[in-house]
Amino acid sequence: MRSPDEFLPPRYRRPSRIGYGGMGEIFRAEDDVLGRTVAIKVLAERYARDEALRARFTREALAAARLSGEPGTVTIFDVGEWHGRPFIVMEFLGGGSLEDRLREGAPPTGDALMWIEQAAAALDDAHRQGVVHRDVKPGNLLLGQDGDVRVADFGIASAAGLHSLTLTGTVLGTAGYLSPEQARGDRATPASDRYALAVVAYELLTGRRPFESESPTAEAAAHVQAEVPSISPQLDPVFRRALAKDPRDRFETASLFAGALREALEGGAATTRVLPAERRSIWPLVAAVVAAALLAGAGLAALFTSGDGQQGAQQTTSGRTTVANPPPPAPPPPPPPPPPPAAPSGHAQTDQATALLRSGDAAGAERVARQAVAALLGSGAVYEAYAEYDLGAALAQLGQCDEALQHLERSRQLQGNRPEIRQAERLCQRGNVKGHGKGKKHEE
């Protein structure tokens, strides 16, 4: 593995790797020119060879730079390229992330509310400037030494004035925090960020995500289909609106959600007004429609009982009204032909490759995993990490260790140094691979 000194300018001294982002590595370094500690995100070498992905990384930097210096947003100091590797230099925050705090359990309610309000204000500001984050989660909400939250890593953000970073139909984001529209592969909007922030808030208050599951696929599906689990009578109406399946039913801004949450927790009247205005005003309309229908029914009854002697009108006998039988209904039209089966998604291909690995079919797993890697390339999503692992493990079992190690390293960059990855590498070294795990990093 190349030393970071080879792809960072000389002014950034003593770099040390501190993490991995969706498209590259993150280093801590000392800026000798300005005399401060910085964090540097460097585009992964395999992506740097792809002109389109390099352009995407640059757009990411521009989108983030548009927000630089705003309250609650990580500051960008520099954007550049060195020896063919684009990089972004940003402020280094030494307080960890909300993901780190959640490993210790749910934080005090006062802290949770403060962090939600700070993140909400930063997201609202980004949305006003046309930027959608797309991957709001505890790991991207960093804490400064002052204990305040800053929103970081607009790594898959989209600036409305720039080219989209992803096409509709590609799922980006982390499964536990995906909005229903993202889980379906639709384009993310500011409402998607607000949904994800509500998931973070739910987790901060309860210690669990609302649809938490060991299966990312099941969790993503639950965002689309499942009802929001109850917390308390005070909080339930707030979260039902914040986590509504239809983006139009959610709070109009993140700060409105944070305010309603505080009022509910502090015993205010938020629960009496958290339903969307459209839903609050629909009942008078429904009542009017029902009344009109009743009146119309009464008018029809009068018509039937005031016969004018024409054929087909009602006949009266002993004060009883009868109506001529209507003609039989027309047969329903034949159902439309079923649509052709959709091509398997990268997610489905990854799951299939995993199953083939576990069954011992390394050749089949290699073929399907290769398709999954191609479908998910550059998404930075957790499933890309799984696909890379599956392909690496399959290749290792087939004795193609040089390529196997490349894919296993890519999986490590995306999800961290999982034991399954190290096991596959060791097995490759001794030429006796039996890996059956998926190399998944369970989200905390």
N, C-alpha and C positions, 0 to 999 in steps of 0.2 A: 504494500500500500504506500502511495506517495506521501511524502512529508508535506504538511500544510505550508511550510516555508516555500515550497516550489510554486504554489498558485496564489500566494498572497503578497502584496507589495511589501517591500522591506520595512516600511514605517510601522507595520503591525507585527510586533515582536512577541515571542514566547507564546505562540498559539497552542491551545489545548482543546481537544474535541470535547464538547459538553452535550451534544445531542444530535438528533437527525430530524429534518423537516420533510415535508412532502416531496421535495425535489432535490434535496441536497443535505449537506452536513452543516452543523453550527459549531463555531469555535469561539472560545474566549481568548482575547488577546489584549496587549497593551499598545495603545496608539502613542508612539514616541513623539509625534509632531504636536499633538494637543495634550499629551500627558494624562490620558484617562483610559480606564478599562472599557472595552467595547465587546459586543457580540457580533460575529460575522457569519452570515449565511452564504455558503458557496455552492453553486450549482454542481451536482454530481457529474463526474467525468463522462459517464455514458450519455447523459443528457446534453452536456456541453458540445458533443459531436453532432447533435441534431439542431440545425438552424432554426426550425420552427419552435422547438422547446427553449432554445436560448432566447428567442424573441418573446416567448411567453414569460420566461423568468424576468426579462427586462420590463415587460408590462406590469408584472407583479410589483417590481420595485417602484415603478412610476405611480401605481395605484397607492402603495403604502406611503410614498413620499408626499402625495397630495394631502395626507392626513398628519404628516410629521409635525410635531410641536403642538398639536391639539391636546387639550386636557384628556387624560385617560387613554392615550394612544402612545405606543412605543415610538420614540423619536428615531428617524433615519438620519445618519450623519453623512453617508457617502454611498454612491453606487458606481461600480466600475467593472473592469475586466482585467485579468492578469494571466498571461500565458494561456489564453483561450478559455479561462474559467471565470464566468461572471460572478460577482459577489455584491452583497449588500451589507453595509456596516451600520449597526444600530446601537442604541444605548444598552448597557448591560445592567440587568436588574438582579440583585442578589437575594431577593426574598422568596424565591421559589415560585410555585404556581398554585392555583386553587386545587389542581389535581393532587399536588403534594399534601395540601391541607386535608383533603378528603380522605386520604389514606389513614388519617388519625381519627376518622369519624366525622359526623356532622359538626360544623363549627358553631359557636354561640350565635343565636339568632340576630343579635345586633350587628355582629361582623358580617353575617350573610347578607343582611339587608343593605348595609353600606356598600358591599362589593357589587351587589346586583344593581344598585342605583348608579354606581360609577361606571360599570360596564354598559348599562342602558344609555347613559348620556353619551358615551363615546360612540356607540353604535348609531344612535340617532344622528350624531354629527356626521358620521361616515355616510349614512344614507342621504342626508341633505346634500352631500357632495357627489352623490351618484355612485358610491362604492358599496358593494355587497360583500360581506366577509366570507360566507359560505361554510365556514368550519368553526363556529363558535362552540367552545367546549372548555372545561376547566384547565386543560393543559395549555390553552392559548390565552388564558387570563392570568397575567403575571403580577407578582407582588413586588413593589419597591420596598426599600428599607423603611419607608414611612408607613407601610402597611396598606397603602392604596393600590387599587387594581389598575392595570394598564392592559388594553387589548393589544395582542401581538399576533404576528404571523398571518398577515393577509395573503398567505401562500397560495390559496386558491380563490382569492377574491376577484371580483369582476368590476371593472370601472365602466359605467354606462357609456362614457364617451370614448372608450377604447374597444378594441375587438374583444369578443367574449373569450374567456379562457377555456371554456368547455362548450360543447355542443349539447343541445337538448338530447336526452336519451342516455347521457353519461352520468352516473351517480358519483358525486363528489361529496366529501364530508365523512364524518365518523358515525358509524351506525347508531350508536347510543343517542346521538343528538340530531339525527336527520329529521327534517320536516317531512310530512307526508308527501309533499310535491317533489322533494329531492329523492325520497325513497322510490317514487314512481319514475324517476329519471327526467322529471320536468325541470325547467330552468328555475334557479333560485332567485328570490326577490328579497327586499328588506323584511317582508313578513316571515321569510324562512329564518333569517337571523333572529327575529324576535321569538319565534318558536323555540329555537335552540337555546336562547337565553332563559326561556321559561323552564326548559328541561334542566339546565344548570341550577336554576333557583330551586326547583323541586328537589334536586339531589342535595343541595346545600342544606335544605331544611329537614330532609328526612334521612340522608345518608345513602339513598338509593335513587337510581334513575327510575322514572315512572314505568318503563317497559323493560327493565333490566333482564337480560338473558345471556347465557353463555354462547348462544348462537347469534352472530351478527345478522344473519338473514332473518331469523325469527324476530329479532328486535326491530329491524327495519320494517318488517311486515306489520308489527304491532302498532307502529306509528301511523300506519295507514288505516288499520282496521279496529284496534282495541279502544275501549273506553278508558279514560284517565282514572287510575286508581284513586280512591278517596283518601284524603288526609284528615280533614276536619270540616264541619259545616261552615266555618268561617272561610277557609281557604279553597274549598272545592269549587265554588263558582268562579273564583279568580283563575284557577288553573284550567277549568273547562273552557273558558274563553281564550286564555293564552295558548292553550294546546289544541285549539279547534282544528279539525281536519281541513276545513275550508279557510284559506288565508284571509278571506274577506270578513270572517267572523272574529278575527283576533284583534287585539288592541292596535290602535292606529299608530302608536309609537311605543318604543321600549320603555320610555320614561313613564308613560301612562300605566303600563303593566307594573312597573316598580312601585309607583304611587299607590295603586290599588292593593298591591301585596302588603305594603306597610300599613295601610289603613285596616286591612283585614286582621293583620297580626296584632295591631295595637287596639283592636276592638272598635274600629271606626265603622262607618256605614258603607264601606266599599261593596259588601255583598249585596246591598240593595240596588246597586246600579252597575254591576259588572257585565250584565248582558248587553250585547251590541244594540245600538239604537234601532237598527232594523228589526231585531227580534222584539224589542220592547214595544215598538209601534205596530207590530203585525196583528196583535190581538183585536184592536178595534176594527181593523180591516176584515179580519176573519168574521167577527160578529156581524158586521154590515153585510158581508156576503151571505152568511147563513140567514139573516133576516130577509134579505132579498129573495133568497131561495124559498123561504117559507111563504112570503107574499106571493111569489110566482106560483107556488103550489096551490095557494088559496084561489088565485085567479083561474087556474086551470080547472079546479073543482067547480067553481061557479059556471064556467063555460060548459062543463059536462052536464050540469044540472039545469041549464036554461035552454034546452034544445030548441032548434029552429026547424025541425021536421025534415032536414036534409038527410040523405042516405049516408050511413057511416057514423051519424051522431049517436049519442047514448039513447037507450030506451029506459023508461021509468015504469016500474011495476010495484004496487003496494009501497010506494015511497022509497024503494031501493034503487040505487043507481048502478047501472051496468055499462060497461064500455066494450065496444066491438073488439074482438081479439086482434092484436097487431099482427102484421105479416111476420113469418119466421125470420129471424136474423140471417143476414148473408153469411155464408161460411167464411171463417177467418182466412186471410191470405196465407199462402204457404210461408213458412219461416225462411229467412234468407240463408243462403248457404254459409256454412261455418267458415270463418276466415282461415287462411292458411296458417299453419303453426309458425310461431315466431322463432327466429333463429335464437339459439341459446345465448344468454348474456355471458359476460365475463365472470359474473358471480356464479351462475349455474355451471359454467365450465370448470371453475375452480373447485366447486363442491364435487363435481364428477371426478376430477383428477384426484382429489383426496380419497374418494371412495375406491378408485382404482389402485391407488398406492396401498391402501389398507388391505385390499384383496390380493396384493402381490403382483399385480399386473403393471410392472414398471414401464413397459413399452407403451401400453395404452395410456398410462398416466402422463408419460412424457409428451405424447401427441396432443392430448387434450389440454395439458397445462401450458404448452407452447401457444396454443390458440388463446387461452385465457390471458397470458402475459401480453400478447399482442393487443388484445381488446382493452386491457386495463392500463397499458403503458402510459405513464405520465400523469395518471389520476392522483397519485399520492395517497389514495385511499387504502384502508386496511386490507381490502381484498387483493390489492396489487401485491402487498407483502405476502399474503397466503399463496397467491399464484406463483410468485418467484420462488418461494420455499418448495412448493410441490414440484416445480420444474427442476430445481436444483437437486432435490432428493431423488427424483426419478432418474435424472442423468447420472447421479452418483451410483445408483444401483445398476445402471447399465454400463458402468465403467468409464464414462465420459467425464472425468473428474475436473479437467481444466474448465470446461464450460459450467459444470455443476457448481464449482466454487464461486464463479462470478455471480450466478443467480442467488446463491445462499448469502453472499455478501450484500447483494441488493436488498434481499429480504431483511437482513440485519439493519441496514440503513433506514428502512421504512418503519420497523417495529421494535428495534432494540435487539440486544444480544440474547435471544431466547435459547433455552437448553436444547431444544430440538435441532436448532441450527448448528450448534456446536457438535451435537451428536452426529449429525449427517456429515459434517466436515471430518470428524475423527474416523468415522466409518469409511469415508472416502480414502483417507490416508492409509488405512490398513486393508483397504480393498475388500471389505466384507460388510456391505451396507444392508441394514435391516430396518431403516427408519419407517415408522408408520404414523408419526404425529403430524399435526398440521402446522406446527410452528406458529400458533396464534398467540398474540398478546391479548389476554383478556383485559378489557377496559375496567379500570377501577370504578 
